[in-house]
Amino acid sequence: MGRVYSERSGQAWKHRNDNGKSSGTKTHRKAKARKAGFTPQWTLEQLWVSPLKKQWRYATDGRRMWKEWIPIPSAEELEQSGNGSMSGQTAAAQPILDPLLTSQTRHLTGVKIFDDWVSYLSGGCSDMANFCKRYEGLRTGDLDSLAFALTGMGSIEFQMKYRLRTLDALLRYSNLPPGTVASRSGFGSKNNLYLTCKREYGMAPMERRAAIQKPGDAGRYR
């Protein structure tokens, strides 16, 4: 059996292999979201990393035009651009129309295990039990407590919001097929992606794309 993905669907966790085939269903009671009575140190916006790293640029030098992919400016570069201190190549690619896609300067919490987990999520991985095996003695419950202490969200809630944020970026700014979107956003299979979109948005993935994609969005980034 290949890599196992886990996705909450109603009150069940459906485990699927790389081919999207079910390898059994384990039922759990639906977990209630914990509410933090404190101000979290970190927000999802500070920790989320866009899966799209480059933008399509058209430029001219008088007689000819060329097209190329260049890195999306970081948050720091965008801020500096107001003072005219950006590099010529980066400045030529302006404007960035949506701050969602700035390849942010990575915010690190300073807690290595948690920072490694965020990197794990940004790579399209989602199996918390598999991640915990990297650290001897670490349990999913420990990761849940750590996530709650740092973000005010339990690990399942944080992971789901992280993946939904990634999902919307991929749906809006690319023409990637559902299977690729599912893999890169951490949902694993087209079926899991479909069930998630229906539950969260009340529509299929391609309907969600049509709802949030604006003229000129598709193909601008990769």
N, CA and C of each residue as an Amber inpcrd file, in Angstrom:
protein
   666
   0.8440000  -1.2010000   0.0000000   0.0000000   0.0000000   0.0000000
   0.8730000   1.2420000   0.0000000   0.4640000   2.2390000  -0.7380000
   1.2100000   3.4860000  -0.8330000   0.9650000   4.3740000   0.3620000
   1.3470000   5.6120000   0.2120000   1.1830000   6.5950000   1.2660000
  -0.2850000   6.7650000   1.6110000  -0.5760000   6.8590000   2.8930000
  -1.9610000   6.9390000   3.3520000  -2.3340000   8.3830000   3.6430000
  -3.4840000   8.7950000   3.1610000  -4.0110000  10.1170000   3.4330000
  -5.2020000   9.9720000   4.3600000  -5.4330000  10.9490000   5.1840000
  -6.5880000  10.9360000   6.0730000  -7.4040000  12.1830000   5.8460000
  -8.7050000  12.0270000   5.7670000  -9.5710000  13.1760000   5.5480000
 -10.8520000  12.9970000   6.3490000 -11.2340000  14.0270000   7.1050000
 -12.4570000  13.9620000   7.8710000 -13.6410000  14.1720000   6.9440000
 -14.5920000  13.2830000   7.0130000 -15.8110000  13.3810000   6.2220000
 -16.9700000  13.0540000   7.1420000 -17.6900000  14.0720000   7.5950000
 -18.7440000  13.8380000   8.5730000 -18.1110000  13.4190000   9.8670000
 -18.4100000  12.1860000  10.3040000 -17.8390000  11.6660000  11.5330000
 -16.8670000  10.5310000  11.2620000 -16.4160000  10.4190000  10.0190000
 -15.5390000   9.3060000   9.6630000 -14.2080000   9.7910000   9.1320000
 -13.2050000   8.9820000   9.3840000 -11.8950000   9.2180000   8.7670000
 -11.7350000   8.1640000   7.6980000 -11.6210000   8.6010000   6.4320000
 -11.4680000   7.6600000   5.3390000 -10.0110000   7.6180000   4.9360000
  -9.4220000   6.4350000   4.9860000  -8.0150000   6.2790000   4.6600000
  -7.8880000   5.7850000   3.2340000  -7.0900000   6.5100000   2.4370000
  -6.9420000   6.1620000   1.0300000  -5.4670000   6.0710000   0.6600000
  -5.1830000   5.1610000  -0.2790000  -3.8060000   5.0420000  -0.7350000
  -3.5490000   6.0170000  -1.8720000  -2.3880000   5.9110000  -2.4920000
  -2.0120000   6.8740000  -3.5290000  -2.9420000   6.8530000  -4.7300000
  -3.6320000   5.7360000  -4.9380000  -4.5420000   5.6350000  -6.0720000
  -5.9400000   6.1300000  -5.7450000  -6.1130000   6.6450000  -4.5340000
  -7.4070000   7.1690000  -4.1370000  -8.3970000   6.1100000  -3.7140000
  -7.9620000   4.8400000  -3.6010000  -8.8640000   3.7710000  -3.2130000
  -8.9540000   3.6680000  -1.7050000 -10.1470000   3.3920000  -1.2380000
 -10.3570000   3.3230000   0.2030000  -9.6660000   2.1070000   0.7800000
  -9.0010000   2.2790000   1.9160000  -8.3540000   1.1590000   2.5930000
  -8.9840000   0.9550000   3.9660000 -10.2550000   1.3270000   4.0600000
 -10.9570000   1.1480000   5.3230000 -11.4350000   2.4540000   5.8940000
 -12.4910000   2.3970000   6.6780000 -13.0410000   3.5860000   7.2970000
 -13.1050000   3.3900000   8.7990000 -12.5440000   4.3490000   9.5220000
 -12.5570000   4.2960000  10.9710000 -13.3950000   5.4390000  11.4830000
 -14.4010000   5.1360000  12.2770000 -15.3370000   6.1560000  12.7200000
 -14.9280000   6.7420000  14.0670000 -14.9980000   8.0650000  14.1630000
 -14.7120000   8.7870000  15.3950000 -15.8610000   9.7300000  15.6810000
 -16.0270000  10.0870000  16.9200000 -16.9930000  11.1320000  17.2410000
 -16.4720000  12.4570000  16.7250000 -17.3590000  13.2990000  16.2570000
 -16.9600000  14.5800000  15.7180000 -16.3880000  15.4580000  16.8280000
 -15.1590000  15.9150000  16.6280000 -14.4830000  16.7110000  17.6520000
 -14.9980000  18.1420000  17.6600000 -15.1590000  18.6890000  18.8490000
 -15.5740000  20.0810000  18.9800000 -14.3370000  20.9750000  18.9570000
 -14.4400000  22.0860000  18.2470000 -13.3170000  23.0180000  18.1730000
 -13.0930000  23.6490000  19.5450000 -11.8530000  23.6990000  19.9670000
 -11.5220000  24.3250000  21.2420000 -11.4680000  25.8290000  21.0640000
 -11.9140000  26.5470000  22.0740000 -11.8810000  28.0040000  22.0260000
 -10.8240000  28.5180000  22.9940000  -9.9480000  29.3450000  22.4780000
  -8.8700000  29.8890000  23.3000000  -9.3560000  31.1160000  24.0710000
  -9.0460000  31.1560000  25.3540000  -9.3830000  32.3190000  26.1690000
  -8.2230000  33.2770000  26.2680000  -7.3270000  33.2200000  25.2980000
  -6.1410000  34.0790000  25.2900000  -5.8810000  34.5230000  23.8560000
  -5.0340000  35.5210000  23.7070000  -4.6700000  35.9930000  22.3670000
  -3.5250000  35.1390000  21.8390000  -3.7600000  34.3870000  20.7690000
  -2.7140000  33.5170000  20.2340000  -1.4930000  34.3190000  19.7740000
  -0.3370000  33.7240000  19.8990000   0.9000000  34.3840000  19.4920000
   1.0230000  34.4640000  17.9760000   0.4320000  33.4790000  17.2830000
   0.5650000  33.3980000  15.8340000  -0.7850000  33.2010000  15.1720000
  -0.9430000  33.8060000  13.9870000  -2.1590000  33.6270000  13.1980000
  -1.8470000  32.7550000  11.9870000  -2.8870000  32.2290000  11.3750000
  -2.7000000  31.4250000  10.1760000  -2.0240000  32.2430000   9.0760000
  -2.4060000  33.5140000   8.9590000  -1.8500000  34.3780000   7.9200000
  -0.3320000  34.5380000   8.0670000   0.1530000  34.5390000   9.2940000
   1.5820000  34.6990000   9.5270000   2.3690000  33.4310000   9.1970000
   1.7150000  32.2870000   9.3090000   2.4120000  31.0130000   9.1580000
   2.2080000  30.3570000   7.8050000   1.1380000  30.7480000   7.1100000
   0.8220000  30.1090000   5.8270000   1.8330000  30.5040000   4.7530000
   2.1990000  29.5450000   3.9290000   3.1330000  29.7760000   2.8270000
   2.4420000  29.4300000   1.5180000   2.4300000  30.3570000   0.5810000
   1.7690000  30.1350000  -0.6960000   2.4510000  29.0100000  -1.4750000
   1.6630000  28.1390000  -2.1250000   2.2510000  27.0850000  -2.9610000
   2.7200000  27.6180000  -4.3110000   2.3540000  28.8590000  -4.6300000
   2.7040000  29.4730000  -5.9070000   3.8960000  30.4010000  -5.7010000
   4.9650000  30.1470000  -6.4000000   6.2310000  30.8310000  -6.1280000
   6.6980000  31.7710000  -7.2330000   6.1090000  31.6480000  -8.4300000
   6.5830000  32.4730000  -9.5400000   5.4190000  33.1180000 -10.2760000
   5.7070000  34.2320000 -10.9430000   4.6900000  34.9220000 -11.7200000
   5.1670000  35.1250000 -13.1530000   4.2250000  35.2250000 -14.0700000
   4.5010000  35.3700000 -15.4960000   4.6760000  36.8370000 -15.8080000
   5.8070000  37.1930000 -16.4040000   6.1160000  38.5900000 -16.6720000
   6.3010000  38.8270000 -18.1690000   5.7060000  39.9120000 -18.6340000
   5.9380000  40.3880000 -19.9990000   6.8100000  41.6350000 -19.8960000
   7.8240000  41.7250000 -20.7020000   8.6950000  42.8910000 -20.6500000
   9.1740000  43.2310000 -22.0530000   9.5550000  44.4740000 -22.2840000
  10.0480000  44.9060000 -23.5920000  11.3640000  45.6350000 -23.4250000
  12.1960000  45.5870000 -24.4730000  13.4480000  46.3290000 -24.4500000
  13.5320000  47.2540000 -25.6680000  12.3940000  47.6610000 -26.1960000
  12.3580000  48.5630000 -27.3320000  11.9120000  47.8950000 -28.6140000
  12.5750000  46.7920000 -29.0100000  12.2260000  46.1370000 -30.2650000
  11.6340000  44.7420000 -30.0820000  11.8910000  44.1350000 -28.9630000
  11.4000000  42.7780000 -28.7880000  10.7330000  42.6110000 -27.4310000
   9.9260000  41.5840000 -27.3280000   9.2390000  41.2670000 -26.0810000
   9.6020000  39.8380000 -25.6860000   9.7860000  39.6260000 -24.4170000
  10.0240000  38.2650000 -23.9620000   9.1220000  37.9700000 -22.7740000
   8.9450000  36.6920000 -22.5240000   8.1220000  36.2480000 -21.4070000
   8.9600000  35.3200000 -20.5450000   8.8080000  35.4350000 -19.2550000
   9.5870000  34.5800000 -18.3680000   8.8950000  34.4560000 -17.0120000
   9.2520000  33.4010000 -16.2960000   8.7750000  33.2190000 -14.9380000
   9.8040000  33.8120000 -13.9900000   9.3690000  34.6740000 -13.0960000
  10.2780000  35.2400000 -12.0940000   9.6680000  35.0390000 -10.7120000
  10.4910000  35.0090000  -9.6770000   9.9740000  34.8020000  -8.3210000
   9.0060000  35.9060000  -7.9110000   7.9550000  35.5130000  -7.2020000
   7.0300000  36.4990000  -6.6440000   7.7660000  37.2560000  -5.5400000
   7.6910000  38.5830000  -5.5200000   8.3910000  39.3530000  -4.4810000
   7.9540000  38.9540000  -3.0790000   8.8730000  39.0130000  -2.1550000
   8.5400000  38.7270000  -0.7570000   7.8050000  39.9120000  -0.1550000
   7.2430000  39.7020000   1.0170000   6.5490000  40.7790000   1.7100000
   7.5050000  41.9500000   1.9730000   8.7590000  41.6300000   2.2880000
   9.7400000  42.6780000   2.5600000  10.0390000  43.4820000   1.2930000
  10.1430000  42.7990000   0.1510000  10.4220000  43.4920000  -1.1090000
   9.2700000  44.4040000  -1.4990000   8.0450000  43.9380000  -1.2530000
   6.8890000  44.7650000  -1.5750000   6.8720000  46.0270000  -0.7340000
   7.2280000  45.8780000   0.5300000   7.2640000  47.0390000   1.4200000
   8.3540000  48.0170000   0.9760000   9.5000000  47.4810000   0.5860000
  10.6150000  48.3200000   0.1560000  10.3390000  48.9990000  -1.1780000
   9.4530000  48.3950000  -1.9800000   9.1850000  48.9470000  -3.3010000
   8.5980000  50.3520000  -3.2070000   7.9550000  50.6490000  -2.0860000
   7.4050000  51.9830000  -1.9000000   8.4920000  53.0270000  -1.7770000
   9.7200000  52.5700000  -1.4260000  10.8510000  53.4900000  -1.2950000
  11.8030000  53.3920000  -2.4770000  11.3530000  52.6710000  -3.5240000
  12.1630000  52.5440000  -4.7270000  13.4070000  51.7090000  -4.5460000
  13.3980000  50.7920000  -3.5790000  14.6070000  50.0270000  -3.3130000
  14.5380000  48.5970000  -3.8170000  13.5150000  48.2430000  -4.6250000
  13.4350000  46.9020000  -5.1580000  14.3720000  46.7560000  -6.3440000
  14.7380000  45.4960000  -6.6350000  15.5890000  45.2470000  -7.7940000
  14.8100000  45.5600000  -9.0610000  15.5290000  45.8700000 -10.1440000
  14.8640000  46.2320000 -11.3900000  13.9710000  45.1350000 -11.9130000
  14.4480000  43.8840000 -11.8480000  13.6480000  42.7820000 -12.3800000
  12.3710000  42.5990000 -11.5850000  12.4840000  42.6610000 -10.2650000
  11.3050000  42.4700000  -9.4310000  10.3280000  43.6160000  -9.6150000
  10.8440000  44.8360000  -9.6760000   9.9740000  45.9930000  -9.8250000
   9.2230000  45.9510000 -11.1550000   9.8590000  45.4200000 -12.1990000
   9.2270000  45.3650000 -13.5110000   8.0230000  44.4470000 -13.5140000
   7.9600000  43.5570000 -12.5330000   6.8670000  42.5990000 -12.4950000
   5.6590000  43.1300000 -11.7400000   5.7770000  44.3180000 -11.1810000
   4.6850000  44.8930000 -10.4100000   3.5180000  45.2670000 -11.3200000
   2.2810000  45.3520000 -10.8230000   1.9590000  45.2020000  -9.4110000
   1.5540000  43.7720000  -9.0590000   1.7270000  43.4160000  -7.8180000
   1.1410000  42.1920000  -7.2900000  -0.2690000  42.5780000  -6.8640000
  -1.2610000  42.0020000  -7.4810000  -2.6310000  42.4450000  -7.2540000
  -3.2720000  41.8220000  -6.0290000  -2.7410000  40.7220000  -5.5510000
  -3.3560000  40.0520000  -4.4210000  -2.2870000  39.6920000  -3.3980000
  -2.3380000  40.2510000  -2.2010000  -1.3240000  39.9560000  -1.1850000
  -1.3160000  38.4920000  -0.7740000  -2.3910000  37.7500000  -1.1220000
  -2.4390000  36.3200000  -0.8220000  -1.2390000  35.6050000  -1.4210000
  -0.7600000  36.1270000  -2.5770000   0.2660000  35.4130000  -3.3030000
   1.6680000  35.9240000  -3.0670000   1.8700000  36.8370000  -2.1610000
   3.2350000  37.2500000  -1.8740000   3.9460000  36.0750000  -1.2160000
   5.1080000  35.7630000  -1.7400000   5.8870000  34.6740000  -1.1620000
   6.5210000  35.2050000   0.1150000   5.7520000  35.1430000   1.1790000
   6.1010000  35.8390000   2.4030000   7.4690000  35.4310000   2.9420000
   8.1000000  36.3750000   3.6140000   9.2520000  36.0090000   4.4080000
   8.7240000  35.0540000   5.4690000   9.2780000  33.8750000   5.5190000
   8.7430000  32.8240000   6.3670000   8.7920000  33.2200000   7.8420000
   7.6310000  33.1680000   8.4870000   7.5750000  33.4360000   9.9210000
   7.8180000  32.1250000  10.6540000   8.8400000  32.0810000  11.4620000
   9.1530000  30.9020000  12.2610000   8.7400000  31.1540000  13.7050000
   8.1050000  30.1580000  14.2980000   7.6590000  30.3250000  15.6850000
   8.8210000  30.1720000  16.6550000   9.9000000  29.5400000  16.2060000
  11.0160000  29.2630000  17.1100000  10.8850000  27.9160000  17.7860000
   9.7350000  27.2570000  17.5750000   9.5250000  25.9090000  18.1090000
   9.7480000  24.9420000  16.9490000  10.8670000  24.2510000  16.9450000
  11.2910000  23.4720000  15.7810000  10.2450000  22.4560000  15.3340000
   9.6700000  21.7310000  16.2630000   8.6890000  20.7130000  15.8820000
   7.5150000  21.3420000  15.1480000   7.0260000  22.4620000  15.6540000
   5.8810000  23.0990000  15.0120000   6.2700000  23.6850000  13.6500000
   7.4310000  24.3200000  13.5760000   7.8840000  24.8730000  12.3070000
   8.0760000  23.7660000  11.2730000   8.5780000  22.6250000  11.7060000
   8.7390000  21.4880000  10.7940000   7.3700000  20.9860000  10.3280000
   6.3890000  21.0370000  11.2110000   5.0440000  20.5910000  10.8350000
   4.4290000  21.5170000   9.7890000   4.6180000  22.8310000   9.9570000
   4.1110000  23.7860000   8.9680000   4.7750000  23.5290000   7.6110000
   6.0710000  23.2420000   7.6120000   6.7590000  22.9130000   6.3630000
   6.1880000  21.6340000   5.7600000   5.8500000  20.7000000   6.6110000
   5.2510000  19.4320000   6.1920000   3.9070000  19.6960000   5.5100000
   3.1020000  20.5720000   6.0920000   1.8040000  20.9130000   5.5060000
   1.9750000  21.6550000   4.1910000   2.9500000  22.5490000   4.1270000
   3.1530000  23.3310000   2.9100000   3.6230000  22.4610000   1.7590000
   4.1200000  21.2700000   2.0630000   4.5370000  20.3320000   1.0320000
   3.4120000  19.4460000   0.5480000   2.1760000  19.7080000   1.0200000
   1.0300000  18.9160000   0.5870000   0.8280000  17.6440000   1.3880000
   1.5460000  17.5010000   2.5010000   1.3980000  16.3100000   3.3620000
   0.3800000  16.5980000   4.4580000  -0.2740000  15.5460000   4.9530000
  -1.3280000  15.8030000   5.9300000  -1.4630000  14.7380000   7.0130000
  -0.6750000  13.6860000   6.9660000  -0.7990000  12.6090000   7.9410000
  -0.0420000  12.9770000   9.2150000  -0.7670000  13.3950000  10.2430000
  -0.1210000  13.8380000  11.4780000   0.6090000  12.7000000  12.1770000
   0.0230000  11.5100000  12.1700000   0.6630000  10.3680000  12.8210000
   2.0030000  10.0590000  12.1560000   2.0330000  10.1520000  10.8440000
   3.2740000   9.9010000  10.1150000   4.3110000  10.9750000  10.4350000
   3.8750000  12.2260000  10.5580000   4.8020000  13.2960000  10.9170000
   5.3980000  13.0610000  12.2970000   4.5580000  12.6650000  13.2410000
   5.0180000  12.4810000  14.6190000   6.0920000  11.4030000  14.7400000
   6.1340000  10.4810000  13.7820000   7.1430000   9.4230000  13.8160000
   8.5490000   9.9780000  13.6330000   8.6460000  11.2040000  13.1430000
   9.9620000  11.8230000  12.9630000  10.6160000  12.1340000  14.3060000
   9.7900000  12.2680000  15.3340000  10.2890000  12.6140000  16.6690000
   9.8900000  11.5100000  17.6470000  10.8580000  10.7950000  18.1290000
  10.5910000   9.6600000  19.0100000   9.8010000  10.0980000  20.2500000
   8.6860000   9.4370000  20.4660000   7.8650000   9.7160000  21.6380000
   6.8020000  10.7780000  21.4170000   6.8400000  11.4890000  20.2940000
   5.8520000  12.5260000  20.0150000   4.5340000  11.8960000  19.5950000
   3.4440000  12.3380000  20.2110000   2.1120000  11.8390000  19.8890000
   1.2900000  12.9390000  19.2220000   0.2510000  12.5300000  18.5210000
  -0.6060000  13.5110000  17.8610000  -1.2520000  14.4310000  18.8950000
  -1.5070000  13.9250000  20.0820000  -2.0710000  14.7530000  21.1350000
  -1.1130000  15.8520000  21.5720000   0.1820000  15.5400000  21.5570000
   1.1930000  16.5450000  21.8910000   1.1950000  17.6580000  20.8430000
   1.0740000  17.2610000  19.5710000   1.0480000  18.2370000  18.4860000
  -0.2030000  19.1020000  18.5720000  -1.2990000  18.4920000  18.9900000
  -2.5480000  19.2350000  19.1440000  -2.4070000  20.3080000  20.2210000
  -1.8040000  19.9480000  21.3410000  -1.6100000  20.9100000  22.4320000
  -0.6590000  22.0270000  22.0220000   0.3750000  21.6630000  21.2750000
   1.3390000  22.6510000  20.8220000   0.6910000  23.6370000  19.8620000
  -0.1020000  23.1170000  18.9170000  -0.7970000  23.9760000  17.9590000
  -1.7510000  24.9200000  18.6810000  -2.4520000  24.4180000  19.6680000
  -3.4140000  25.2350000  20.4030000  -2.7070000  26.3380000  21.1830000
  -1.5850000  26.0050000  21.8050000  -0.8500000  26.9910000  22.5960000
  -0.2990000  28.1230000  21.7170000   0.1110000  27.7960000  20.4930000
   0.7340000  28.7950000  19.6310000  -0.2670000  29.5680000  18.7710000
  -1.3450000  28.9030000  18.3480000  -2.2710000  29.5150000  17.3880000
  -3.7010000  29.6560000  17.8860000  -4.0120000  29.0510000  19.0290000
  -5.3920000  29.0890000  19.5150000  -6.2930000  28.1140000  18.7840000
  -5.7080000  27.2800000  17.9160000  -6.4570000  26.2560000  17.1820000
  -5.8380000  24.8960000  17.4490000  -6.6800000  23.8870000  17.5780000
  -6.1700000  22.5310000  17.6910000  -5.5190000  22.1290000  16.3830000
  -4.7840000  21.0370000  16.3960000  -4.0360000  20.6350000  15.2060000
  -4.9460000  20.3170000  14.0210000  -6.0930000  19.6920000  14.2580000
  -7.0000000  19.3480000  13.1580000  -7.5920000  20.6090000  12.5450000
  -8.0060000  21.5550000  13.3990000  -8.5710000  22.8100000  12.8950000
  -7.5170000  23.6090000  12.1320000  -6.3160000  23.7000000  12.6910000
  -5.2530000  24.4520000  12.0190000  -4.9120000  23.8210000  10.6800000
  -4.7780000  22.4960000  10.6630000  -4.4270000  21.7980000   9.4330000
  -5.4970000  21.9980000   8.3630000  -6.7660000  21.9140000   8.7500000
  -7.8380000  22.0850000   7.7710000  -7.8520000  23.5040000   7.2070000
  -7.7020000  24.5140000   8.0640000  -7.6950000  25.8940000   7.5790000
  -6.4840000  26.1610000   6.6980000  -5.3580000  25.5620000   7.0320000
  -4.1510000  25.7150000   6.2310000  -4.3720000  25.1420000   4.8380000
  -4.9580000  23.9610000   4.7840000  -5.1810000  23.3120000   3.4930000
  -6.2420000  24.0380000   2.6680000  -7.2770000  24.5530000   3.3200000
  -8.3030000  25.2950000   2.5880000  -7.7250000  26.5780000   1.9950000
  -6.8350000  27.2120000   2.7390000  -6.1830000  28.4280000   2.2280000
  -5.3430000  28.0970000   0.9900000  -4.6160000  26.9920000   1.0660000
  -3.8120000  26.5390000  -0.0630000  -4.7000000  26.1470000  -1.2340000
  -5.7910000  25.4780000  -0.9370000  -6.7320000  25.0470000  -1.9670000
  -7.2650000  26.2320000  -2.7620000  -7.6900000  27.2720000  -2.0770000
  -8.2440000  28.4330000  -2.7740000  -7.2030000  29.1180000  -3.6520000
  -5.9580000  29.1590000  -3.1930000  -4.9010000  29.7670000  -4.0050000
  -4.6930000  28.9760000  -5.2910000  -4.7040000  27.6530000  -5.1810000
  -4.4990000  26.8050000  -6.3540000  -5.6920000  26.8510000  -7.3020000
  -6.8950000  26.9010000  -6.7470000  -8.0800000  26.9620000  -7.6020000
  -8.1650000  28.2960000  -8.3270000  -7.8620000  29.3620000  -7.6280000
  -8.0380000  30.6850000  -8.2200000  -6.9460000  31.0350000  -9.2290000
  -5.7080000  30.7270000  -8.9130000  -4.6080000  31.2460000  -9.7150000
  -3.9650000  30.2280000 -10.6480000  -4.5560000  29.0570000 -10.7810000
  -3.9960000  28.0700000 -11.7000000  -5.1220000  27.3730000 -12.4500000
  -4.7280000  26.6420000 -13.4820000  -5.6700000  25.7970000 -14.2100000
  -5.3570000  24.3300000 -13.9630000  -4.7220000  24.0540000 -12.8410000
  -4.3590000  22.6810000 -12.5070000  -5.6080000  21.8100000 -12.3900000
  -5.5510000  20.5620000 -12.8570000  -6.7020000  19.6630000 -12.7580000
  -6.9700000  19.2770000 -11.3040000  -8.1750000  18.8160000 -10.9880000
  -8.5520000  18.4890000  -9.6040000  -7.5830000  17.5350000  -8.9060000
  -7.0930000  16.5220000  -9.6180000  -6.1900000  15.5670000  -8.9820000
  -4.9060000  16.2180000  -8.4970000  -4.3530000  17.1210000  -9.2980000
  -3.1260000  17.8250000  -8.9110000  -3.3950000  18.8040000  -7.7820000
  -4.5220000  19.5000000  -7.8510000  -4.9000000  20.4180000  -6.7750000
  -5.0570000  19.6570000  -5.4620000  -5.6950000  18.4970000  -5.5160000
  -5.8980000  17.6810000  -4.3160000  -4.5720000  17.2750000  -3.6990000
  -3.6310000  16.8650000  -4.5410000  -2.3320000  16.4270000  -4.0490000
  -1.5320000  17.5820000  -3.4520000  -1.4950000  18.7180000  -4.1400000
  -0.6790000  19.8430000  -3.6850000  -1.2670000  20.5480000  -2.4640000
  -2.5810000  20.4480000  -2.2840000  -3.2130000  21.1000000  -1.1290000
  -3.2930000  20.1830000   0.0850000  -2.9440000  18.9170000  -0.0890000
  -2.9360000  18.0000000   1.0420000  -4.1840000  17.1700000   1.2160000
  -5.1380000  17.2630000   0.2800000  -6.3630000  16.4740000   0.4040000
  -6.2320000  15.0850000  -0.2030000  -5.1530000  14.8500000  -0.9380000
  -4.8150000  13.5030000  -1.3590000  -5.4740000  12.9940000  -2.6170000
  -6.7960000  12.9430000  -2.6440000  -7.5080000  12.3730000  -3.7830000
  -8.5960000  13.3150000  -4.2700000  -9.0200000  13.1150000  -5.5150000
 -10.0950000  13.9270000  -6.0690000 -11.3800000  13.7400000  -5.2720000
 -11.6100000  12.5380000  -4.7720000 -12.8280000  12.2840000  -3.9940000
 -12.8170000  13.0730000  -2.6940000 -11.6790000  13.0530000  -1.9910000
 -11.5660000  13.8310000  -0.7540000 -11.7470000  15.3180000  -1.0310000
 -11.1630000  15.7830000  -2.1330000 -11.2840000  17.1900000  -2.5080000
 -12.7400000  17.5520000  -2.7660000 -13.4300000  16.7050000  -3.4770000
 -14.8450000  16.9580000  -3.7910000 -15.6790000  17.0090000  -2.5150000
 -15.4870000  16.0340000  -1.6260000 -16.2630000  15.9890000  -0.3850000
 -15.9880000  17.2250000   0.4770000 -14.7340000  17.6400000   0.5210000
 -14.3730000  18.8160000   1.3200000 -15.0170000  20.0760000   0.7720000
 -14.9520000  20.2780000  -0.5390000 -15.5440000  21.4680000  -1.1440000
 -17.0570000  21.4970000  -0.9630000 -17.6870000  20.3540000  -1.0690000
 -19.1390000  20.2980000  -0.8800000 -19.4930000  20.6240000   0.5620000
 -18.6900000  20.1410000   1.5030000 -18.9720000  20.3910000   2.9190000
 -18.6680000  21.8330000   3.3090000 -17.5290000  22.3670000   2.8580000
 -17.1040000  23.6940000   3.2730000 -17.7690000  24.8170000   2.4810000
 -17.9930000  24.5890000   1.1770000 -18.4790000  25.6620000   0.3050000
 -19.8270000  25.3770000  -0.3490000 -20.2910000  24.1350000  -0.2200000
 -21.5720000  23.7880000  -0.8250000 -21.5100000  23.6610000  -2.3330000
 -20.3150000  23.4290000  -2.8770000 -20.1560000  23.3130000  -4.3260000
 -18.9640000  22.4290000  -4.6510000 -18.9070000  21.9630000  -5.8930000
 -17.8040000  21.1260000  -6.3490000 -16.5490000  21.9780000  -6.5440000
 -15.3630000  21.3490000  -6.5890000 -14.1140000  22.1140000  -6.7280000
 -14.0900000  23.0610000  -7.9280000 -14.5300000  22.5940000  -9.0960000
 -14.5000000  23.4530000 -10.2740000 -15.5470000  24.5700000 -10.1860000
 -16.6150000  24.3470000  -9.4530000 -17.5880000  25.4130000  -9.2160000
 -16.9860000  26.4610000  -8.2850000 -16.2150000  26.0000000  -7.3040000
 -15.5080000  26.9190000  -6.4000000 -14.5200000  27.7580000  -7.1910000
 -13.7980000  27.1220000  -8.1220000 -12.8600000  27.8680000  -8.9600000
 -13.5820000  28.9600000  -9.7430000 -14.7030000  28.6130000 -10.3500000
 -15.4560000  29.5820000 -11.1490000 -15.9600000  30.7350000 -10.2870000
 -16.2440000  30.4450000  -9.0120000 -16.7970000  31.4580000  -8.1160000
 -15.7450000  32.4600000  -7.6480000 -14.4790000  32.0240000  -7.5010000
 -13.4620000  32.9130000  -6.9240000 -12.4390000  33.4060000  -7.9400000
 -12.3830000  32.7780000  -9.1110000 -11.3940000  33.1800000 -10.1100000
 -11.8570000  34.4010000 -10.8830000 -11.0110000  35.4180000 -10.9220000
 -11.3150000  36.6620000 -11.6250000 -10.5800000  36.6940000 -12.9620000
 -11.0490000  37.5250000 -13.9070000 -10.3800000  37.6110000 -15.2040000
  -8.8770000  37.8990000 -15.0600000  -8.0790000  37.1130000 -15.7290000
  -6.6350000  37.3090000 -15.6730000  -5.9320000  36.5490000 -14.5570000
  -6.6840000  35.9180000 -13.6670000  -6.0610000  35.1900000 -12.5480000
  -5.3470000  33.9230000 -13.0200000  -6.0460000  33.1370000 -13.8320000
  -5.5230000  31.8290000 -14.2200000  -4.2380000  31.9610000 -15.0470000
  -3.2410000  31.2070000 -14.6380000  -1.9930000  31.2000000 -15.3920000
  -1.0240000  32.3150000 -15.0560000  -1.3690000  33.2220000 -14.1530000
  -0.4690000  34.3140000 -13.7970000   0.6590000  33.8440000 -12.8740000
   0.3960000  32.7870000 -12.1500000   1.3700000  32.2930000 -11.1790000
   1.5050000  30.7800000 -11.3020000   2.5890000  30.2760000 -10.7720000
   2.7530000  28.8200000 -10.7260000   3.6100000  28.4620000  -9.5220000
